[in-house]
């Protein structure tokens, strides 16, 4: 499973997420994109205006996504829901 994270430098919730990503990188393959600087890629994922976005992918297909500020435990629970 791959994880795509879309965030922005001006987003306070995204800054909080960065702390969680450090721990999550130990167990998950995470690719991070910037909402402003990676516009072409961000458009591909049909991102709205609520950041950050965490998208779980398997073989290029989206399994699910969560938006907005989440605790480490909420993110982990979301991701573990796709572990097989």
N, CA, C and O atoms as a GROMACS GRO file, in nm:
protein
  336
    1UNK      N    1   0.085  -0.118   0.000
    1UNK     CA    2   0.000   0.000   0.000
    1UNK      C    3   0.089   0.124   0.000
    1UNK      O    4   0.191   0.130   0.069
    2UNK      N    5   0.048   0.221  -0.080
    2UNK     CA    6   0.117   0.349  -0.085
    2UNK      C    7   0.027   0.455  -0.023
    2UNK      O    8  -0.096   0.447  -0.031
    3UNK      N    9   0.089   0.553   0.037
    3UNK     CA   10   0.016   0.664   0.098
    3UNK      C   11   0.058   0.792   0.028
    3UNK      O   12   0.177   0.822   0.016
    4UNK      N   13  -0.040   0.869  -0.018
    4UNK     CA   14  -0.014   1.000  -0.076
    4UNK      C   15  -0.066   1.103   0.021
    4UNK      O   16  -0.180   1.096   0.067
    5UNK      N   17   0.018   1.200   0.051
    5UNK     CA   18  -0.019   1.310   0.140
    5UNK      C   19  -0.012   1.439   0.060
    5UNK      O   20   0.088   1.466  -0.007
    6UNK      N   21  -0.118   1.518   0.068
    6UNK     CA   22  -0.121   1.648   0.002
    6UNK      C   23  -0.139   1.753   0.111
    6UNK      O   24  -0.236   1.751   0.186
    7UNK      N   25  -0.043   1.844   0.117
    7UNK     CA   26  -0.045   1.946   0.221
    7UNK      C   27   0.008   2.077   0.164
    7UNK      O   28   0.042   2.084   0.046
    8UNK      N   29   0.015   2.179   0.247
    8UNK     CA   30   0.066   2.309   0.205
    8UNK      C   31   0.144   2.372   0.320
    8UNK      O   32   0.116   2.345   0.437
    9UNK      N   33   0.242   2.455   0.285
    9UNK     CA   34   0.325   2.517   0.388
    9UNK      C   35   0.247   2.618   0.473
    9UNK      O   36   0.286   2.645   0.586
   10UNK      N   37   0.139   2.672   0.420
   10UNK     CA   38   0.059   2.773   0.490
   10UNK      C   39  -0.051   2.711   0.576
   10UNK      O   40  -0.126   2.783   0.642
   11UNK      N   41  -0.062   2.581   0.574
   11UNK     CA   42  -0.171   2.509   0.641
   11UNK      C   43  -0.128   2.465   0.782
   11UNK      O   44  -0.041   2.380   0.795
   12UNK      N   45  -0.189   2.522   0.889
   12UNK     CA   46  -0.152   2.483   1.025
   12UNK      C   47  -0.174   2.334   1.054
   12UNK      O   48  -0.093   2.271   1.122
   13UNK      N   49  -0.282   2.277   1.004
   13UNK     CA   50  -0.309   2.135   1.026
   13UNK      C   51  -0.204   2.047   0.957
   13UNK      O   52  -0.172   1.938   1.005
   14UNK      N   53  -0.151   2.096   0.845
   14UNK     CA   54  -0.047   2.023   0.774
   14UNK      C   55   0.083   2.018   0.854
   14UNK      O   56   0.155   1.919   0.851
   15UNK      N   57   0.111   2.126   0.925
   15UNK     CA   58   0.231   2.129   1.009
   15UNK      C   59   0.220   2.027   1.121
   15UNK      O   60   0.318   1.962   1.156
   16UNK      N   61   0.102   2.014   1.176
   16UNK     CA   62   0.080   1.914   1.280
   16UNK      C   63   0.096   1.773   1.222
   16UNK      O   64   0.153   1.685   1.286
   17UNK      N   65   0.046   1.754   1.100
   17UNK     CA   66   0.056   1.624   1.034
   17UNK      C   67   0.202   1.582   1.015
   17UNK      O   68   0.234   1.464   1.025
   18UNK      N   69   0.291   1.677   0.988
   18UNK     CA   70   0.432   1.644   0.966
   18UNK      C   71   0.492   1.565   1.081
   18UNK      O   72   0.573   1.475   1.060
   19UNK      N   73   0.451   1.598   1.202
   19UNK     CA   74   0.499   1.525   1.320
   19UNK      C   75   0.454   1.379   1.314
   19UNK      O   76   0.531   1.288   1.345
   20UNK      N   77   0.330   1.357   1.273
   20UNK     CA   78   0.276   1.221   1.263
   20UNK      C   79   0.343   1.143   1.150
   20UNK      O   80   0.364   1.022   1.161
   21UNK      N   81   0.374   1.211   1.041
   21UNK     CA   82   0.434   1.144   0.925
   21UNK      C   83   0.569   1.083   0.958
   21UNK      O   84   0.604   0.978   0.905
   22UNK      N   85   0.644   1.148   1.044
   22UNK     CA   86   0.774   1.094   1.082
   22UNK      C   87   0.759   0.953   1.141
   22UNK      O   88   0.838   0.864   1.109
   23UNK      N   89   0.659   0.934   1.225
   23UNK     CA   90   0.634   0.803   1.284
   23UNK      C   91   0.578   0.706   1.181
   23UNK      O   92   0.616   0.589   1.178
   24UNK      N   93   0.488   0.753   1.096
   24UNK     CA   94   0.422   0.667   0.998
   24UNK      C   95   0.518   0.616   0.891
   24UNK      O   96   0.498   0.508   0.836
   25UNK      N   97   0.623   0.693   0.861
   25UNK     CA   98   0.719   0.653   0.758
   25UNK      C   99   0.794   0.526   0.795
   25UNK      O  100   0.852   0.461   0.708
   26UNK      N  101   0.793   0.491   0.921
   26UNK     CA  102   0.859   0.367   0.965
   26UNK      C  103   0.787   0.244   0.911
   26UNK      O  104   0.850   0.141   0.887
   27UNK      N  105   0.655   0.254   0.890
   27UNK     CA  106   0.576   0.139   0.848
   27UNK      C  107   0.508   0.154   0.713
   27UNK      O  108   0.458   0.055   0.658
   28UNK      N  109   0.505   0.275   0.657
   28UNK     CA  110   0.432   0.298   0.533
   28UNK      C  111   0.517   0.374   0.432
   28UNK      O  112   0.602   0.456   0.467
   29UNK      N  113   0.492   0.344   0.304
   29UNK     CA  114   0.556   0.415   0.193
   29UNK      C  115   0.475   0.542   0.166
   29UNK      O  116   0.364   0.534   0.114
   30UNK      N  117   0.530   0.657   0.201
   30UNK     CA  118   0.456   0.783   0.194
   30UNK      C  119   0.519   0.876   0.091
   30UNK      O  120   0.640   0.899   0.091
   31UNK      N  121   0.435   0.928   0.003
   31UNK     CA  122   0.476   1.029  -0.094
   31UNK      C  123   0.399   1.156  -0.060
   31UNK      O  124   0.277   1.155  -0.047
   32UNK      N  125   0.473   1.265  -0.047
   32UNK     CA  126   0.410   1.391  -0.007
   32UNK      C  127   0.417   1.492  -0.121
   32UNK      O  128   0.521   1.509  -0.184
   33UNK      N  129   0.304   1.558  -0.146
   33UNK     CA  130   0.295   1.661  -0.248
   33UNK      C  131   0.247   1.791  -0.185
   33UNK      O  132   0.171   1.792  -0.088
   34UNK      N  133   0.293   1.903  -0.243
   34UNK     CA  134   0.253   2.034  -0.197
   34UNK      C  135   0.136   2.085  -0.280
   34UNK      O  136   0.140   2.082  -0.403
   35UNK      N  137   0.033   2.130  -0.215
   35UNK     CA  138  -0.090   2.178  -0.279
   35UNK      C  139  -0.062   2.288  -0.381
   35UNK      O  140  -0.127   2.292  -0.486
   36UNK      N  141   0.033   2.375  -0.354
   36UNK     CA  142   0.062   2.487  -0.444
   36UNK      C  143   0.169   2.455  -0.547
   36UNK      O  144   0.158   2.499  -0.662
   37UNK      N  145   0.271   2.381  -0.510
   37UNK     CA  146   0.384   2.358  -0.599
   37UNK      C  147   0.369   2.236  -0.690
   37UNK      O  148   0.436   2.228  -0.793
   38UNK      N  149   0.284   2.142  -0.654
   38UNK     CA  150   0.263   2.021  -0.734
   38UNK      C  151   0.122   2.020  -0.793
   38UNK      O  152   0.050   1.920  -0.784
   39UNK      N  153   0.083   2.131  -0.854
   39UNK     CA  154  -0.055   2.150  -0.900
   39UNK      C  155  -0.105   2.039  -0.994
   39UNK      O  156  -0.218   1.994  -0.979
   40UNK      N  157  -0.022   1.995  -1.088
   40UNK     CA  158  -0.066   1.893  -1.184
   40UNK      C  159  -0.100   1.761  -1.114
   40UNK      O  160  -0.200   1.697  -1.146
   41UNK      N  161  -0.017   1.723  -1.020
   41UNK     CA  162  -0.040   1.598  -0.946
   41UNK      C  163  -0.161   1.613  -0.854
   41UNK      O  164  -0.244   1.522  -0.845
   42UNK      N  165  -0.172   1.727  -0.788
   42UNK     CA  166  -0.284   1.752  -0.697
   42UNK      C  167  -0.417   1.745  -0.774
   42UNK      O  168  -0.514   1.690  -0.722
   43UNK      N  169  -0.422   1.800  -0.894
   43UNK     CA  170  -0.544   1.794  -0.976
   43UNK      C  171  -0.584   1.651  -1.004
   43UNK      O  172  -0.703   1.618  -1.005
   44UNK      N  173  -0.486   1.566  -1.026
   44UNK     CA  174  -0.511   1.424  -1.055
   44UNK      C  175  -0.592   1.358  -0.941
   44UNK      O  176  -0.673   1.269  -0.966
   45UNK      N  177  -0.567   1.402  -0.819
   45UNK     CA  178  -0.633   1.342  -0.703
   45UNK      C  179  -0.764   1.412  -0.664
   45UNK      O  180  -0.826   1.376  -0.564
   46UNK      N  181  -0.805   1.511  -0.743
   46UNK     CA  182  -0.933   1.578  -0.721
   46UNK      C  183  -0.946   1.625  -0.575
   46UNK      O  184  -1.041   1.590  -0.504
   47UNK      N  185  -0.850   1.704  -0.534
   47UNK     CA  186  -0.844   1.754  -0.397
   47UNK      C  187  -0.931   1.879  -0.384
   47UNK      O  188  -0.925   1.968  -0.468
   48UNK      N  189  -1.009   1.884  -0.279
   48UNK     CA  190  -1.089   2.002  -0.252
   48UNK      C  191  -1.007   2.107  -0.180
   48UNK      O  192  -0.888   2.121  -0.205
   49UNK      N  193  -1.070   2.180  -0.091
   49UNK     CA  194  -1.002   2.290  -0.022
   49UNK      C  195  -0.966   2.256   0.122
   49UNK      O  196  -0.906   2.339   0.192
   50UNK      N  197  -1.000   2.138   0.168
   50UNK     CA  198  -0.968   2.099   0.305
   50UNK      C  199  -0.836   2.021   0.304
   50UNK      O  200  -0.824   1.918   0.237
   51UNK      N  201  -0.740   2.072   0.377
   51UNK     CA  202  -0.609   2.008   0.386
   51UNK      C  203  -0.580   1.973   0.531
   51UNK      O  204  -0.639   2.033   0.621
   52UNK      N  205  -0.493   1.879   0.556
   52UNK     CA  206  -0.425   1.791   0.462
   52UNK      C  207  -0.514   1.677   0.416
   52UNK      O  208  -0.619   1.650   0.474
   53UNK      N  209  -0.469   1.612   0.310
   53UNK     CA  210  -0.538   1.494   0.256
   53UNK      C  211  -0.443   1.376   0.268
   53UNK      O  212  -0.325   1.387   0.234
   54UNK      N  213  -0.493   1.265   0.316
   54UNK     CA  214  -0.417   1.140   0.319
   54UNK      C  215  -0.495   1.039   0.236
   54UNK      O  216  -0.610   1.009   0.265
   55UNK      N  217  -0.429   0.988   0.132
   55UNK     CA  218  -0.494   0.895   0.039
   55UNK      C  219  -0.421   0.762   0.044
   55UNK      O  220  -0.299   0.757   0.027
   56UNK      N  221  -0.495   0.655   0.067
   56UNK     CA  222  -0.438   0.520   0.065
   56UNK      C  223  -0.459   0.462  -0.075
   56UNK      O  224  -0.571   0.461  -0.127
   57UNK      N  225  -0.350   0.412  -0.134
   57UNK     CA  226  -0.355   0.356  -0.269
   57UNK      C  227  -0.300   0.214  -0.270
   57UNK      O  228  -0.209   0.181  -0.194
   58UNK      N  229  -0.357   0.131  -0.355
   58UNK     CA  230  -0.302  -0.003  -0.378
   58UNK      C  231  -0.308  -0.028  -0.528
   58UNK      O  232  -0.414  -0.018  -0.589
   59UNK      N  233  -0.194  -0.059  -0.586
   59UNK     CA  234  -0.182  -0.079  -0.730
   59UNK      C  235  -0.238   0.039  -0.808
   59UNK      O  236  -0.301   0.021  -0.913
   60UNK      N  237  -0.215   0.159  -0.757
   60UNK     CA  238  -0.259   0.280  -0.825
   60UNK      C  239  -0.404   0.316  -0.807
   60UNK      O  240  -0.449   0.419  -0.856
   61UNK      N  241  -0.480   0.232  -0.737
   61UNK     CA  242  -0.623   0.258  -0.715
   61UNK      C  243  -0.645   0.309  -0.573
   61UNK      O  244  -0.588   0.259  -0.477
   62UNK      N  245  -0.730   0.410  -0.564
   62UNK     CA  246  -0.759   0.469  -0.433
   62UNK      C  247  -0.846   0.376  -0.349
   62UNK      O  248  -0.952   0.331  -0.393
   63UNK      N  249  -0.798   0.347  -0.228
   63UNK     CA  250  -0.874   0.267  -0.133
   63UNK      C  251  -0.962   0.355  -0.046
   63UNK      O  252  -1.073   0.316  -0.008
   64UNK      N  253  -0.912   0.474  -0.014
   64UNK     CA  254  -0.985   0.566   0.072
   64UNK      C  255  -0.902   0.688   0.101
   64UNK      O  256  -0.782   0.692   0.070
   65UNK      N  257  -0.965   0.790   0.160
   65UNK     CA  258  -0.894   0.913   0.196
   65UNK      C  259  -0.956   0.974   0.319
   65UNK      O  260  -1.074   0.955   0.348
   66UNK      N  261  -0.874   1.048   0.390
   66UNK     CA  262  -0.923   1.128   0.502
   66UNK      C  263  -0.872   1.270   0.482
   66UNK      O  264  -0.764   1.293   0.427
   67UNK      N  265  -0.952   1.364   0.526
   67UNK     CA  266  -0.921   1.506   0.505
   67UNK      C  267  -0.924   1.579   0.639
   67UNK      O  268  -0.999   1.543   0.730
   68UNK      N  269  -0.841   1.681   0.648
   68UNK     CA  270  -0.842   1.765   0.768
   68UNK      C  271  -0.749   1.713   0.876
   68UNK      O  272  -0.684   1.610   0.862
   69UNK      N  273  -0.746   1.788   0.984
   69UNK     CA  274  -0.657   1.755   1.096
   69UNK      C  275  -0.706   1.632   1.169
   69UNK      O  276  -0.821   1.626   1.212
   70UNK      N  277  -0.618   1.534   1.182
   70UNK     CA  278  -0.649   1.409   1.251
   70UNK      C  279  -0.537   1.379   1.350
   70UNK      O  280  -0.422   1.420   1.331
   71UNK      N  281  -0.572   1.308   1.455
   71UNK     CA  282  -0.471   1.265   1.550
   71UNK      C  283  -0.391   1.150   1.490
   71UNK      O  284  -0.434   1.088   1.393
   72UNK      N  285  -0.277   1.121   1.548
   72UNK     CA  286  -0.196   1.008   1.503
   72UNK      C  287  -0.277   0.879   1.510
   72UNK      O  288  -0.270   0.796   1.419
   73UNK      N  289  -0.352   0.862   1.616
   73UNK     CA  290  -0.432   0.741   1.634
   73UNK      C  291  -0.540   0.729   1.526
   73UNK      O  292  -0.564   0.619   1.477
   74UNK      N  293  -0.604   0.839   1.490
   74UNK     CA  294  -0.706   0.837   1.385
   74UNK      C  295  -0.646   0.799   1.250
   74UNK      O  296  -0.706   0.723   1.174
   75UNK      N  297  -0.529   0.852   1.221
   75UNK     CA  298  -0.462   0.821   1.095
   75UNK      C  299  -0.421   0.675   1.093
   75UNK      O  300  -0.442   0.606   0.993
   76UNK      N  301  -0.366   0.628   1.201
   76UNK     CA  302  -0.323   0.489   1.209
   76UNK      C  303  -0.441   0.394   1.195
   76UNK      O  304  -0.431   0.294   1.125
   77UNK      N  305  -0.552   0.425   1.259
   77UNK     CA  306  -0.673   0.343   1.248
   77UNK      C  307  -0.722   0.339   1.102
   77UNK      O  308  -0.760   0.233   1.052
   78UNK      N  309  -0.721   0.454   1.035
   78UNK     CA  310  -0.760   0.462   0.895
   78UNK      C  311  -0.672   0.371   0.810
   78UNK      O  312  -0.722   0.292   0.730
   79UNK      N  313  -0.540   0.382   0.826
   79UNK     CA  314  -0.447   0.304   0.745
   79UNK      C  315  -0.454   0.155   0.776
   79UNK      O  316  -0.445   0.072   0.685
   80UNK      N  317  -0.468   0.121   0.901
   80UNK     CA  318  -0.476  -0.020   0.939
   80UNK      C  319  -0.601  -0.088   0.886
   80UNK      O  320  -0.606  -0.210   0.874
   81UNK      N  321  -0.702  -0.009   0.856
   81UNK     CA  322  -0.823  -0.064   0.797
   81UNK      C  323  -0.801  -0.126   0.660
   81UNK      O  324  -0.884  -0.203   0.612
   82UNK      N  325  -0.688  -0.093   0.596
   82UNK     CA  326  -0.657  -0.147   0.463
   82UNK      C  327  -0.549  -0.253   0.468
   82UNK      O  328  -0.523  -0.318   0.366
   83UNK      N  329  -0.484  -0.273   0.582
   83UNK     CA  330  -0.382  -0.375   0.593
   83UNK      C  331  -0.445  -0.513   0.583
   83UNK      O  332  -0.547  -0.542   0.646
   84UNK      N  333  -0.383  -0.596   0.503
   84UNK     CA  334  -0.436  -0.733   0.485
   84UNK      C  335  -0.333  -0.832   0.528
   84UNK      O  336  -0.357  -0.953   0.522
   0.00000   0.00000   0.00000
